Structure formats: structure tokens, C-alpha cells
Amino acid sequence: MTETFTNIVCETSFQAFSKEEWNRLVPEDSMFQEWEFLSTLESSGCIGKSGDWEIRILSYRETGVLLGVLPFYKRKDSYGEYIFDFQWADAFHRAGIPYYPKYSSAVPFTPVTGSRILVSPELNAEKFSEIQKSLLDALVSKGEEESVSSVHILFCKEEELKSGKSSGFVPRITHQYHWFNKDFQSFEDYLGTLVKDRRKTIRQERKKIANLPIRIETLVGDSIRPEHADIFYSFYNDTHSRKWGQAYLNRQFFHTIFEVMKHRIHLVLASDESGNPIGGSFNFYRGDYLFGRYWGALSHVPNLHFECCYYQLIEFAIQNKMKRVEAGAQGEHKFLRGYEAVPMYSMHYIYNQSGQKAIYNYLEKEILMEEANIKEYNHHSPIKSLRNGDGNDN
């Protein structure tokens, strides 16, 4: 850092911070930025000081008190980010310009919105914004020092875009599908907001599962046992080996996270009539927010995915009066089951002037297209209230 950023230090490990001082900065809706989650990724070797997710953390202190942090990573590729820039990398390559390494501020392997610039909530608005901008400016300066091609802040909050713009970042919009609790008192209340054919389909799907010799249970807190780490790792590993190739997370990550974040974990476990686990979903929750993360099954059972990944989570959210369920990337199945299309925000800084002009022009057009797409998706939603007057199907 130059002397302009005398309060800011760049660390290379989450172990440089205490759990207490770090978590004091994390908002309720940004639980994947909690120290336990990030430090477990590091201690298990999923990310680290070398390799593809090299840890960098800008920290802002005054009189020894941690007031802000901005974790980011030096990357050699773009896998595990879910805001796709492969075409940008290809264009740089064809122009003879290196695109990697680059910087990415994101939660590794986790396409979930949250604060990317963590600042003490005890500060007044002016000081909060000042620290936020100082960290962003330091990030740009650090990238210039290390000769990266670009800086990407992914799945950030919309309110962070303003600070990003003042530091030279350009916004991008993509979309996901989220479920919102409209003060439902029961699962039937939620079904009542959907058009008739979707209500019928969902009831049929749940009935087919209920008629099978399968036990489905929700596990939280002390009902989660150490052996569940191996069970859900086997689900996760099987899914990745069949669909997506190499898994990002390892067995050690599962064992550690089941120890240090048991108070945040929500499991849906399906077992056959002999009590053998056959599938389930591994989720996290904090306060008003439930985040669907990993799904897997050791044998194919029709509709089990929908039950474990959507309906059980919706029921849990209703019972616990949670505001929102997020289920990550992709979306057709979610959309058909009452999840709404919502914008996802990111912001980008390109150092190369030619590349900057081309990408920034593209993003300006893409934003208009995505805004129109989100509006159009919701216009055809099975949620009657989103259909602009077309929801008269009882």
C-alpha cells in the first residue's frame, strides 16, 4: 500500500484475524462472509496462499480496532465464480493480452449475494462510506501493483455499487430465482399464491414422495451428528462426479464446517426403509435467510430433488418466519415452483484501456437486456400477483 492507505494492510490468511473482531462486521444476510466459513475453506486447503484462490484481505484499522475488511482472491481462471467472464478472457487471449491473473472478491464456490466490503455497523454513514471507498481504492491500487488484468466484485449488494462507481468500477446485472415469504402461515398458503396448474403439479409431486417407503427429516443444531459430514460429502461428491467433474470442496471441509458452523447448518436427509441415506440437501441459515447450497443422491428417485431442495426449505422458512430462501445458480425448476427472478449485482474494473472500452460498452447494453429479461420472466411467473392482472386462475 502507498502512504495514501496508511490505515490499510493486506493480509494473506484469515488466521490474521480473530473470529470475534471479524464477525462483528458481518451483516445477517451475508453469513458466507463469516470467519468460520472462510477460515474453513482455508484450513481445508480449498483455498490458500498459493494455487488458484490465493487469499488477499485488505483490513482497515484505527487505534488497533478493526473497522473494515475486503477479502479477495488472486485467480488463475474463473471457475467457481458463477458470474461468467470466459468470453472476456477469450477476447483478451485473441488480442494477445493476458487476462489472468485477475482479482475476484467473492465467496469461493458460492453464488450468493452478500456484503463484499465489510465495515463496522457501529459507524455513522459518513465514516462507513469513507472506509468502504478507501478499501476499494486500495484494491484498485493493489491490482495495479501486482499487474492483474482486472478486478471483479461478485454477488455484491446493490448499495455497494455506488461506492464502486466512485472508485471506477462498472456495474453488471445477472439474475437468480429467490423465494419470498409473504407472511405465509402454512405451505398451503404459499400454494394459494400460485396458478392452478402449478398448485396441482406440486401437490402431485409431494404426494408421490409421501407414498414411497422413504423417510425425510430436517436436521438442525444438536440433531446434526459427525457422521452426517461423511453422508453429505458423499452426496456432494457423487453429484459433482456425475455432472460437473472435479469437486471444489473436500472431505476435510465438510468435517470442519459441521463442527464450527453446526448452528448455521440445515440438512434435509432422505433415507430408505432400512434407514440407509439415499439423498438430501445441505443448507445454511441465519436469521431471516435460508440458503440452499448442495444437493446429492446416491440413487435416482423421481421428485426427491424437488422435495429436499425446495419444498422442505419453504416449509422450514414458513415455520420459522424467515423472509427469503435462496437456492443458488440456475433456475427453471425454481421458477416453476414460485421463486421470483431477482437481479444479481457485480462490479468490474478493467486496467487495459482497449479491453476496458469494449467490456464497459458491452455491460451497458447487457444491463438493459437483463432488466427486460427479469421483468419478462416475472410476467410469466406462476405467482398470480406477478402476472400483471393475468393471475385470475383459481
N, C-alpha and C positions, 0 to 999 in steps of 0.2 A: 504493500500500500504506500502511496505517496503521503506526504505530510497533510494533504487535504483531508485524509481519512485517518487521522491520528487516534480516534476512538475505536477504530475498526481493526480487527485482527482476523487473519484467515487460518482456520484450523483444518486438520485433515482427519479427525476422528470425533465421533460422538462421545467418546470417553473423556474428552477435554471438558465436558460439562457435567454438572450433577443433574440427576433426574428432576430434582425439585426446582432448580432455577430454570431449566428448560421448559418443563411442563407448565410453569406459571404463565408462559407466553402463548400457549396453545388454546385457541377457541374451541368451544364444544363441538362445532361441526367440522373440525379439522383433526380428528383423532389419529389419522395415519401420520401426522407430524409429531405425535407423542414420542418422547425419548425412548420408551421401551420398544416401540415398533422399529424405529430407525436403528437403534443400537443392536437389536436382534438381527436385522439384516446384515449389519457389520460383523458382529461376533460369530455368526454362522458362515461367514465367507461369501454370502450372496453379493455383497458389495464390499469395497475396501479401498486401500491406499494405492493399489495397482490393479490392472485389469481393465474392464470396460466401464465400471461405475466407480471412478476414482472420487473419493469423498472430498468435498471442499465445503467449509462452513464459514461464512462471514459473521462475526459476532461484534456487537456494539455494546460497550460498557462505559459507564460513568461512575467514578469513585468505586470501582470494583464490582458494581451491580450490573448484571446482565439485563439490558433493556431491549435488545433486538437480536435476532439471528436470521440468516438467509442461507439455508442449506442448498447446495447444488452439486453437480457431478460433471467431471470431465469424461466425455464419451468418445468411443471409437466407432460406434454405429448408432442406430436409432431404435433397436429392438427393445421392447418392454416399456415404451413411452405412450403409445396409443394416440398421440397427435402426430399424424404421419407427415414426414418431410422427405421421404425417399426420392420423390421426383426432384426436389431441390438438390439433394446430394448428387443425383444423376446428372442434372444440368451443370452443376459445378465441375463434375468429373469430365464431362464432354468439353467443357471450356478450358480444361487443363488447370483448374483451380481446386486445391484440396478443401473438402468440406469437413473432414474430420482431422483433428479433434474439434469438438464443439463443447459448449456448456449447456446443461439442461438442469433447470430447477424443477423437480417433480418428485413424487413419491415413487421410487422404483417399482415397476411391475404393477402399478396400482392406479388405474384410470378413474380417480375420484377427485372431485373439486375440494379445495381447501385453501387456507391461507398459505401462501408460499413465503411471505415475508412476515415473520413472527415478531410482533412488537408488544411490549407490556401494555395490557389493557388499563393499567392504572394511570397512564399518562394522559394529559389533555390532548385535544385534537391537533393542535399546532405542533406539539412535540412529537406526537405519534407520526404525523406526516413527514416531519423533518428527518426522523430516524429511518423511516421507510425509504425516502428518497436517497438518503446518504448510503444506505445499503445497496440500492440499485445502481447508483453512480459508481460505487466501489466495485460492484460486479462487472460493469462495463469496462472499467479501468483494468481490473484483473484479467479479463479476457484479452484485452489489448496487449498486456504484458506477456501473456502466455501464447499469443499468436493463434488463438482459436478463430474459426471462421465466423462464429455466430453464438448468440446466447438465446435460449428458449426457456420461457417460464410457462409451464404447462398446467392446465386444470386449475388456474388461479381464480380467485374471486373477482367478480365484476368490479368491485370498488378498488381493486389493486391496479386496474388499467389506467386510472388517472395518474397515479404516481409513475407508472411505467411510461406513459406518454411524455411526461415532463423529463424523463431520462433518455428519450429517444427510441423507446420501444413502440412497435406497431402491433395492434390487436389482431387476433384471429378468432373466428367463431366456428365451432363444430356443434354437434348435438348428441345427447343421450336421452334415455327414457327413464323417468322417475315416477314413483307412485306417491301421491299426496293424500294424507288423511284429512278428509273433510268432516271432522268431528263424528266419524262413524262409531256407532255403539256395538256393531256386530258385523260379521262377514257378509251377512245378507243385506245390511245397509249399503255396503260397498257395491254389491251386485246390483242393487236397485238403481245405481247411477249409470249402469251400462245398458246398451240397447239389447233387445230381447234375444237375438240370436247368440250374442256373446254370453249372456247370463246362462242360457241353455247349455252352451258348449262347456262352460266352466263347471257347472253342476254335474254334467256327464263325466267330465274328466276326474273330478273328485270322487264321484260315486264308483267309478271303475277301480280306482286305487283302494277305496274303502272296502270293496268286495274281495280284494286279494288277501291271501294269508301273509300280510306284511304289517309289521309294527313300525309306526313312525312316531318318534319322540323328539321333543325340543329340549336341549341341554344348555344350561347356563350356570355360572357360578360353581358351587361345590358339587353339582351333578356331573361336571366335567372331570374326567379322571386321566391320569397319564397315558393309559393305553389308547385313549381317543386320538392322541397325536399320531400314533402309527396308523390307526384306521384311516384318518383323514388324509394323511400323507399318501397312503396307497390309493385313495380315490383321486387325489390331485395328480399323482404321478401317472396313473392309468389314463386319465383324460389327456394329459399332455403327450404321452407316448403315442396315443391313437390319433390325435388331432393336430397338435401344434409342434411336435418334435421335442426338442430339449426343454425340460422344465427349468424355470428360473429359480425356484426355491428348493432347498434340500431338506433332508430329514432333520438335521440339527435345528434349522429354523423352526420347524413345526414343534419339536420338543421344547425349545426355549420359549417360544411365544405362548405355548399352552401353560407354561409356568408363570411368566411375568405379566401376561395380559389376560389371565383367566376371567378377570372381572369385566372384560370387554367382549368376550367371545360368546357367540350364539351359534349352536350347532343344531342341524336337523339331521337325524340319523334314522335311516330305514334299515330294518333287519328282517330276515326271512323267518319262517315259522320255527326254525331251530335256533333262532337267536343270532344267526350269523349276519354281520353287517354286509349290505349289498349296495348301498349308495347313500348320498347325503350332501348337504351344503354346509360350508364353513363361512361364517359371517361375523361381523363385528358390530357393536353398538355403543353409543354414548349419548346419554340424554335423550333428545328428541329424534335421533338419527340412527337408522339401521342400514348397514352396508353389506349387501351380498357380495361375496368375494369368490370362493372356489367351490366348484361342483365336481362330483365324480360318481361313477357307478361301476361295479365290478361285473354286472350283467345288465342286459337291456330289459327294462320294464317300461312299457308304454305309459306315458303321463307322469312317471315318477319325477322327472326333471321339473315339470311344472309345479307339482305338489311341494317338493323340497325347496325349490328356488324362489317361488312366487307366493303360493297360497299360504304356506306356513309362515312366511315372513310377514305377509299382510295381516294375518290373524294376530301374530305377536305384536305388531305395531299398533293395531286397534286395541288390543287388550291393555297395552301399556301406554296408550295415548301418545304415541310418537307421531311426529309431524310428517316424516318422509322415509321412504325406502328407496335406496339406490342400489342398482344391480350391475353396475359397470358397463362395459362396452357392448356393442351390438344391440339389436333392438326389436326385430319383427315380433318375436314371441311376447316380449314385454308389452309392446304397443297394443297387441290384440287382447291383452288382459288388463287394460286400464291404466297403463303407465303413460304419462304425458311426455311429449317431446319438449325438451328444455335446452337452452343454449349452454355450451361449454366454452369457456374463455381461455385463451392463451395469449402470450405476447412475445415478440421476437425482435432481435437486434442483429442485423447483418453488417459485418465490417466492410466487406468488399463493395465498392461503390456500384459496379455494374450489376452484381448479384442483388444488392440492396434495391436498386431501382426496379428490377424485374419482379422480385418477390413481393415487394411492397405494392406494386401495381396489381399483382395477382390477388393479394389479400384484400385489397379494396373491393374488387369485384366479387370475390368469394363471400365476403360478409353479406352483401346484398342477396346473393343466391341462397345462403344458409338461412337468413332471416325469412325469406319467402318460403323455403322448404319447411321450416319449423311451423310456420303458420298453416301451410297446406296440410302437413301431417295431422295437426290437431283438428283441422276442419273435418278430417275423415276419421277421427277418433271414435272408438266405441263408447266413450264417455259422452252422454247425451248433452251435457251442458257446454261441451266444447264444439258442438256441431253447428253453432250459429243458427239455431232455430230448426235444425233438421232432426233434433232428438225427440220426436214425438212417438217413437216406437216403444210402447209399454209392454 
